[in-house]
């Protein structure tokens, strides 16, 4: 099954996250199917960029978002 989740990137204590579509059996930092956006929690505005069209596509194909990603997208207003 395809999951939408966050993949950690960046240096120690300055983490950034990629919002990715990946196989649920793969590890968090394994190769992903597609990068859908980015999340920068250390910035003052918690900058979130998401390709909404591709997000809707993956959700229509049966992909499920992780709980953490769903919460982040709701606060950003990108989750319907």
N, CA, C and O atoms as a printed pandas DataFrame, in Angstrom:
     atom_number atom_name residue_name chain_id  residue_number  x_coord  y_coord  z_coord
0              1         N          UNK        A               1    0.843   -1.172    0.000
1              2        CA          UNK        A               1    0.000    0.000    0.000
2              3         C          UNK        A               1    0.891    1.239    0.000
3              4         O          UNK        A               1    1.968    1.245    0.596
4              5         N          UNK        A               2    0.431    2.269   -0.668
5              6        CA          UNK        A               2    1.171    3.530   -0.738
6              7         C          UNK        A               2    0.761    4.405    0.440
7              8         O          UNK        A               2   -0.423    4.559    0.740
8              9         N          UNK        A               3    1.765    4.972    1.098
9             10        CA          UNK        A               3    1.532    5.882    2.229
10            11         C          UNK        A               3    2.096    7.250    1.880
11            12         O          UNK        A               3    3.111    7.363    1.192
12            13         N          UNK        A               4    1.435    8.265    2.355
13            14        CA          UNK        A               4    1.943    9.627    2.257
14            15         C          UNK        A               4    2.510    9.955    3.627
15            16         O          UNK        A               4    1.796    9.896    4.628
16            17         N          UNK        A               5    3.783   10.298    3.678
17            18        CA          UNK        A               5    4.410   10.575    4.965
18            19         C          UNK        A               5    5.577   11.531    4.792
19            20         O          UNK        A               5    5.896   11.952    3.681
20            21         N          UNK        A               6    6.208   11.865    5.911
21            22        CA          UNK        A               6    7.312   12.817    5.894
22            23         C          UNK        A               6    8.639   12.073    5.979
23            24         O          UNK        A               6    8.799   11.138    6.763
24            25         N          UNK        A               7    9.571   12.505    5.165
25            26        CA          UNK        A               7   10.903   11.920    5.115
26            27         C          UNK        A               7   11.877   12.971    5.643
27            28         O          UNK        A               7   11.941   14.080    5.114
28            29         N          UNK        A               8   12.632   12.625    6.681
29            30        CA          UNK        A               8   13.522   13.588    7.325
30            31         C          UNK        A               8   14.777   13.808    6.492
31            32         O          UNK        A               8   15.410   12.856    6.034
32            33         N          UNK        A               9   15.125   15.067    6.302
33            34        CA          UNK        A               9   16.366   15.452    5.628
34            35         C          UNK        A               9   16.972   16.612    6.404
35            36         O          UNK        A               9   16.300   17.219    7.237
36            37         N          UNK        A              10   18.213   16.919    6.141
37            38        CA          UNK        A              10   18.854   18.043    6.806
38            39         C          UNK        A              10   19.881   17.588    7.816
39            40         O          UNK        A              10   20.070   16.393    8.044
40            41         N          UNK        A              11   20.545   18.569    8.422
41            42        CA          UNK        A              11   21.588   18.272    9.394
42            43         C          UNK        A              11   20.993   17.986   10.766
43            44         O          UNK        A              11   19.784   18.096   10.969
44            45         N          UNK        A              12   21.848   17.623   11.692
45            46        CA          UNK        A              12   21.434   17.389   13.070
46            47         C          UNK        A              12   20.905   18.694   13.652
47            48         O          UNK        A              12   21.526   19.746   13.506
48            49         N          UNK        A              13   19.767   18.618   14.305
49            50        CA          UNK        A              13   19.083   19.740   14.963
50            51         C          UNK        A              13   18.597   20.821   14.004
51            52         O          UNK        A              13   18.118   21.860   14.459
52            53         N          UNK        A              14   18.701   20.617   12.725
53            54        CA          UNK        A              14   18.129   21.543   11.733
54            55         C          UNK        A              14   17.365   20.727   10.695
55            56         O          UNK        A              14   17.634   20.814    9.497
56            57         N          UNK        A              15   16.441   19.960   11.158
57            58        CA          UNK        A              15   15.748   19.041   10.269
58            59         C          UNK        A              15   14.722   19.759    9.398
59            60         O          UNK        A              15   14.117   20.755    9.794
60            61         N          UNK        A              16   14.556   19.222    8.216
61            62        CA          UNK        A              16   13.520   19.600    7.277
62            63         C          UNK        A              16   12.878   18.289    6.847
63            64         O          UNK        A              16   13.476   17.223    6.992
64            65         N          UNK        A              17   11.682   18.368    6.328
65            66        CA          UNK        A              17   10.987   17.157    5.913
66            67         C          UNK        A              17   10.487   17.291    4.488
67            68         O          UNK        A              17   10.037   18.356    4.066
68            69         N          UNK        A              18   10.574   16.193    3.758
69            70        CA          UNK        A              18    9.946   16.090    2.448
70            71         C          UNK        A              18    8.626   15.359    2.651
71            72         O          UNK        A              18    8.553   14.401    3.421
72            73         N          UNK        A              19    7.605   15.801    1.974
73            74        CA          UNK        A              19    6.335   15.096    1.978
74            75         C          UNK        A              19    6.368   14.186    0.760
75            76         O          UNK        A              19    6.433   14.658   -0.375
76            77         N          UNK        A              20    6.322   12.869    1.001
77            78        CA          UNK        A              20    6.543   11.911   -0.071
78            79         C          UNK        A              20    5.445   10.852   -0.119
79            80         O          UNK        A              20    4.749   10.602    0.865
80            81         N          UNK        A              21    5.312   10.245   -1.284
81            82        CA          UNK        A              21    4.495    9.051   -1.468
82            83         C          UNK        A              21    5.470    7.882   -1.547
83            84         O          UNK        A              21    6.385    7.889   -2.370
84            85         N          UNK        A              22    5.277    6.883   -0.698
85            86        CA          UNK        A              22    6.202    5.758   -0.652
86            87         C          UNK        A              22    5.470    4.476   -0.294
87            88         O          UNK        A              22    4.341    4.516    0.195
88            89         N          UNK        A              23    6.100    3.361   -0.533
89            90        CA          UNK        A              23    5.550    2.065   -0.165
90            91         C          UNK        A              23    5.568    1.942    1.349
91            92         O          UNK        A              23    6.565    2.280    1.986
92            93         N          UNK        A              24    4.481    1.466    1.929
93            94        CA          UNK        A              24    4.369    1.412    3.389
94            95         C          UNK        A              24    5.355    0.440    4.023
95            96         O          UNK        A              24    5.635    0.546    5.217
96            97         N          UNK        A              25    5.883   -0.497    3.258
97            98        CA          UNK        A              25    6.823   -1.474    3.817
98            99         C          UNK        A              25    8.256   -0.964    3.850
99           100         O          UNK        A              25    9.126   -1.604    4.442
100          101         N          UNK        A              26    8.509    0.166    3.231
101          102        CA          UNK        A              26    9.859    0.730    3.177
102          103         C          UNK        A              26   10.162    1.532    4.435
103          104         O          UNK        A              26    9.253    1.957    5.148
104          105         N          UNK        A              27   11.449    1.732    4.700
105          106        CA          UNK        A              27   11.887    2.529    5.838
106          107         C          UNK        A              27   11.584    4.005    5.587
107          108         O          UNK        A              27   11.309    4.403    4.455
108          109         N          UNK        A              28   11.634    4.811    6.640
109          110        CA          UNK        A              28   11.305    6.224    6.539
110          111         C          UNK        A              28   12.164    6.950    5.508
111          112         O          UNK        A              28   11.657    7.778    4.751
112          113         N          UNK        A              29   13.449    6.648    5.474
113          114        CA          UNK        A              29   14.362    7.361    4.591
114          115         C          UNK        A              29   14.686    6.600    3.311
115          116         O          UNK        A              29   15.644    6.936    2.615
116          117         N          UNK        A              30   13.902    5.588    2.999
117          118        CA          UNK        A              30   14.122    4.822    1.768
118          119         C          UNK        A              30   13.684    5.648    0.557
119          120         O          UNK        A              30   13.055    6.695    0.707
120          121         N          UNK        A              31   14.016    5.176   -0.622
121          122        CA          UNK        A              31   13.638    5.876   -1.847
122          123         C          UNK        A              31   12.116    5.981   -1.936
123          124         O          UNK        A              31   11.395    5.040   -1.603
124          125         N          UNK        A              32   11.649    7.125   -2.383
125          126        CA          UNK        A              32   10.213    7.362   -2.456
126          127         C          UNK        A              32    9.729    7.289   -3.898
127          128         O          UNK        A              32   10.527    7.353   -4.834
128          129         N          UNK        A              33    8.433    7.156   -4.069
129          130        CA          UNK        A              33    7.840    7.136   -5.400
130          131         C          UNK        A              33    7.783    8.544   -5.988
131          132         O          UNK        A              33    8.038    8.742   -7.176
132          133         N          UNK        A              34    7.444    9.525   -5.136
133          134        CA          UNK        A              34    7.329   10.902   -5.616
134          135         C          UNK        A              34    7.412   11.866   -4.438
135          136         O          UNK        A              34    6.882   11.595   -3.360
136          137         N          UNK        A              35    8.079   12.987   -4.656
137          138        CA          UNK        A              35    8.139   14.053   -3.658
138          139         C          UNK        A              35    6.984   15.009   -3.930
139          140         O          UNK        A              35    6.865   15.560   -5.024
140          141         N          UNK        A              36    6.130   15.202   -2.918
141          142        CA          UNK        A              36    4.931   16.021   -3.084
142          143         C          UNK        A              36    5.081   17.428   -2.516
143          144         O          UNK        A              36    4.315   18.323   -2.872
144          145         N          UNK        A              37    6.059   17.629   -1.638
145          146        CA          UNK        A              37    6.225   18.948   -1.051
146          147         C          UNK        A              37    7.300   18.941    0.016
147          148         O          UNK        A              37    8.047   17.972    0.157
148          149         N          UNK        A              38    7.374   20.046    0.777
149          150        CA          UNK        A              38    8.383   20.217    1.813
150          151         C          UNK        A              38    7.755   20.845    3.042
151          152         O          UNK        A              38    6.756   21.559    2.946
152          153         N          UNK        A              39    8.353   20.572    4.210
153          154        CA          UNK        A              39    7.904   21.135    5.483
154          155         C          UNK        A              39    9.131   21.559    6.261
155          156         O          UNK        A              39   10.036   20.756    6.488
156          157         N          UNK        A              40    9.167   22.822    6.672
157          158        CA          UNK        A              40   10.300   23.382    7.409
158          159         C          UNK        A              40    9.814   23.825    8.793
159          160         O          UNK        A              40    9.395   24.972    8.946
160          161         N          UNK        A              41    9.856   22.956    9.795
161          162        CA          UNK        A              41    9.300   23.299   11.112
162          163         C          UNK        A              41   10.117   24.318   11.889
163          164         O          UNK        A              41    9.579   24.939   12.806
164          165         N          UNK        A              42   11.376   24.519   11.572
165          166        CA          UNK        A              42   12.227   25.442   12.325
166          167         C          UNK        A              42   11.993   26.899   11.946
167          168         O          UNK        A              42   12.370   27.794   12.702
168          169         N          UNK        A              43   11.389   27.155   10.811
169          170        CA          UNK        A              43   11.119   28.529   10.416
170          171         C          UNK        A              43    9.954   29.071   11.236
171          172         O          UNK        A              43    9.111   28.305   11.701
172          173         N          UNK        A              44    9.906   30.374   11.412
173          174        CA          UNK        A              44    8.890   30.986   12.269
174          175         C          UNK        A              44    7.471   30.713   11.784
175          176         O          UNK        A              44    6.551   30.610   12.595
176          177         N          UNK        A              45    7.284   30.596   10.494
177          178        CA          UNK        A              45    5.942   30.388    9.945
178          179         C          UNK        A              45    5.629   28.921    9.702
179          180         O          UNK        A              45    4.565   28.611    9.167
180          181         N          UNK        A              46    6.530   27.996   10.082
181          182        CA          UNK        A              46    6.354   26.563    9.791
182          183         C          UNK        A              46    6.015   26.375    8.317
183          184         O          UNK        A              46    4.959   25.841    7.978
184          185         N          UNK        A              47    6.900   26.809    7.462
185          186        CA          UNK        A              47    6.671   26.849    6.020
186          187         C          UNK        A              47    6.355   25.465    5.461
187          188         O          UNK        A              47    7.113   24.513    5.648
188          189         N          UNK        A              48    5.223   25.376    4.777
189          190        CA          UNK        A              48    4.784   24.134    4.152
190          191         C          UNK        A              48    4.476   24.422    2.693
191          192         O          UNK        A              48    3.688   25.316    2.386
192          193         N          UNK        A              49    5.096   23.665    1.789
193          194        CA          UNK        A              49    4.765   23.762    0.373
194          195         C          UNK        A              49    4.331   22.386   -0.091
195          196         O          UNK        A              49    5.020   21.392    0.137
196          197         N          UNK        A              50    3.172   22.338   -0.748
197          198        CA          UNK        A              50    2.610   21.060   -1.193
198          199         C          UNK        A              50    2.053   21.218   -2.600
199          200         O          UNK        A              50    1.418   22.224   -2.917
200          201         N          UNK        A              51    2.294   20.223   -3.434
201          202        CA          UNK        A              51    1.672   20.166   -4.752
202          203         C          UNK        A              51    0.299   19.528   -4.554
203          204         O          UNK        A              51    0.171   18.304   -4.536
204          205         N          UNK        A              52   -0.727   20.370   -4.406
205          206        CA          UNK        A              52   -2.075   19.903   -4.065
206          207         C          UNK        A              52   -2.657   18.975   -5.126
207          208         O          UNK        A              52   -3.391   18.042   -4.801
208          209         N          UNK        A              53   -2.335   19.226   -6.377
209          210        CA          UNK        A              53   -2.862   18.394   -7.455
210          211         C          UNK        A              53   -2.362   16.952   -7.325
211          212         O          UNK        A              53   -3.137   16.005   -7.455
212          213         N          UNK        A              54   -1.061   16.796   -7.068
213          214        CA          UNK        A              54   -0.494   15.451   -6.923
214          215         C          UNK        A              54   -0.947   14.800   -5.621
215          216         O          UNK        A              54   -1.115   13.581   -5.571
216          217         N          UNK        A              55   -1.147   15.585   -4.572
217          218        CA          UNK        A              55   -1.659   15.057   -3.306
218          219         C          UNK        A              55   -3.042   14.459   -3.514
219          220         O          UNK        A              55   -3.318   13.354   -3.047
220          221         N          UNK        A              56   -3.911   15.179   -4.210
221          222        CA          UNK        A              56   -5.255   14.675   -4.507
222          223         C          UNK        A              56   -5.194   13.432   -5.381
223          224         O          UNK        A              56   -5.989   12.508   -5.211
224          225         N          UNK        A              57   -4.244   13.411   -6.325
225          226        CA          UNK        A              57   -4.098   12.240   -7.187
226          227         C          UNK        A              57   -3.787   10.996   -6.359
227          228         O          UNK        A              57   -4.434    9.961   -6.517
228          229         N          UNK        A              58   -2.792   11.102   -5.474
229          230        CA          UNK        A              58   -2.405    9.933   -4.682
230          231         C          UNK        A              58   -3.523    9.504   -3.737
231          232         O          UNK        A              58   -3.716    8.307   -3.521
232          233         N          UNK        A              59   -4.257   10.451   -3.173
233          234        CA          UNK        A              59   -5.380   10.096   -2.308
234          235         C          UNK        A              59   -6.476    9.406   -3.100
235          236         O          UNK        A              59   -7.125    8.497   -2.582
236          237         N          UNK        A              60   -6.698    9.816   -4.348
237          238        CA          UNK        A              60   -7.707    9.170   -5.186
238          239         C          UNK        A              60   -7.289    7.757   -5.591
239          240         O          UNK        A              60   -8.139    6.917   -5.888
240          241         N          UNK        A              61   -5.989    7.496   -5.602
241          242        CA          UNK        A              61   -5.487    6.174   -5.952
242          243         C          UNK        A              61   -5.481    5.224   -4.749
243          244         O          UNK        A              61   -5.097    4.062   -4.883
244          245         N          UNK        A              62   -5.901    5.709   -3.579
245          246        CA          UNK        A              62   -5.996    4.850   -2.402
246          247         C          UNK        A              62   -4.864    5.001   -1.409
247          248         O          UNK        A              62   -4.789    4.239   -0.446
248          249         N          UNK        A              63   -3.986    5.960   -1.616
249          250        CA          UNK        A              63   -2.894    6.176   -0.671
250          251         C          UNK        A              63   -3.460    6.745    0.624
251          252         O          UNK        A              63   -4.452    7.474    0.611
252          253         N          UNK        A              64   -2.822    6.407    1.737
253          254        CA          UNK        A              64   -3.256    6.891    3.039
254          255         C          UNK        A              64   -2.169    7.754    3.654
255          256         O          UNK        A              64   -0.990    7.404    3.611
256          257         N          UNK        A              65   -2.562    8.873    4.221
257          258        CA          UNK        A              65   -1.606    9.769    4.862
258          259         C          UNK        A              65   -1.336    9.314    6.287
259          260         O          UNK        A              65   -2.225    8.787    6.957
260          261         N          UNK        A              66   -0.111    9.518    6.748
261          262        CA          UNK        A              66    0.220    9.198    8.134
262          263         C          UNK        A              66   -0.484   10.203    9.043
263          264         O          UNK        A              66   -0.886   11.276    8.595
264          265         N          UNK        A              67   -0.630    9.854   10.318
265          266        CA          UNK        A              67   -1.313   10.729   11.265
266          267         C          UNK        A              67   -0.603   12.072   11.401
267          268         O          UNK        A              67   -1.250   13.118   11.444
268          269         N          UNK        A              68    0.716   12.041   11.469
269          270        CA          UNK        A              68    1.486   13.272   11.615
270          271         C          UNK        A              68    1.335   14.165   10.391
271          272         O          UNK        A              68    1.142   15.374   10.524
272          273         N          UNK        A              69    1.421   13.590    9.222
273          274        CA          UNK        A              69    1.277   14.368    7.998
274          275         C          UNK        A              69   -0.118   14.967    7.901
275          276         O          UNK        A              69   -0.273   16.119    7.496
276          277         N          UNK        A              70   -1.126   14.200    8.266
277          278        CA          UNK        A              70   -2.494   14.696    8.219
278          279         C          UNK        A              70   -2.658   15.905    9.142
279          280         O          UNK        A              70   -3.317   16.877    8.771
280          281         N          UNK        A              71   -2.071   15.856   10.331
281          282        CA          UNK        A              71   -2.139   16.971   11.275
282          283         C          UNK        A              71   -1.435   18.205   10.726
283          284         O          UNK        A              71   -1.958   19.314   10.830
284          285         N          UNK        A              72   -0.255   18.022   10.145
285          286        CA          UNK        A              72    0.505   19.142    9.574
286          287         C          UNK        A              72   -0.276   19.776    8.422
287          288         O          UNK        A              72   -0.340   21.001    8.322
288          289         N          UNK        A              73   -0.860   18.967    7.567
289          290        CA          UNK        A              73   -1.604   19.502    6.418
290          291         C          UNK        A              73   -2.882   20.208    6.870
291          292         O          UNK        A              73   -3.294   21.187    6.247
292          293         N          UNK        A              74   -3.511   19.733    7.935
293          294        CA          UNK        A              74   -4.709   20.402    8.449
294          295         C          UNK        A              74   -4.375   21.786    8.981
295          296         O          UNK        A              74   -5.120   22.738    8.751
296          297         N          UNK        A              75   -3.263   21.902    9.688
297          298        CA          UNK        A              75   -2.880   23.214   10.217
298          299         C          UNK        A              75   -2.486   24.168    9.094
299          300         O          UNK        A              75   -2.634   25.383    9.233
300          301         N          UNK        A              76   -1.987   23.631    7.987
301          302        CA          UNK        A              76   -1.611   24.461    6.840
302          303         C          UNK        A              76   -2.808   24.804    5.963
303          304         O          UNK        A              76   -2.730   25.711    5.134
304          305         N          UNK        A              77   -3.914   24.085    6.140
305          306        CA          UNK        A              77   -5.097   24.316    5.323
306          307         C          UNK        A              77   -5.078   23.581    4.010
307          308         O          UNK        A              77   -5.891   23.869    3.132
308          309         N          UNK        A              78   -4.162   22.629    3.850
309          310        CA          UNK        A              78   -4.058   21.875    2.597
310          311         C          UNK        A              78   -4.856   20.582    2.636
311          312         O          UNK        A              78   -4.948   19.890    1.622
312          313         N          UNK        A              79   -5.429   20.241    3.770
313          314        CA          UNK        A              79   -6.194   19.006    3.900
314          315         C          UNK        A              79   -7.676   19.360    3.874
315          316         O          UNK        A              79   -8.142   20.191    4.654
316          317         N          UNK        A              80   -8.407   18.722    2.970
317          318        CA          UNK        A              80   -9.848   19.029    2.840
318          319         C          UNK        A              80  -10.662   18.244    3.836
319          320         O          UNK        A              80  -11.885   18.373    3.872
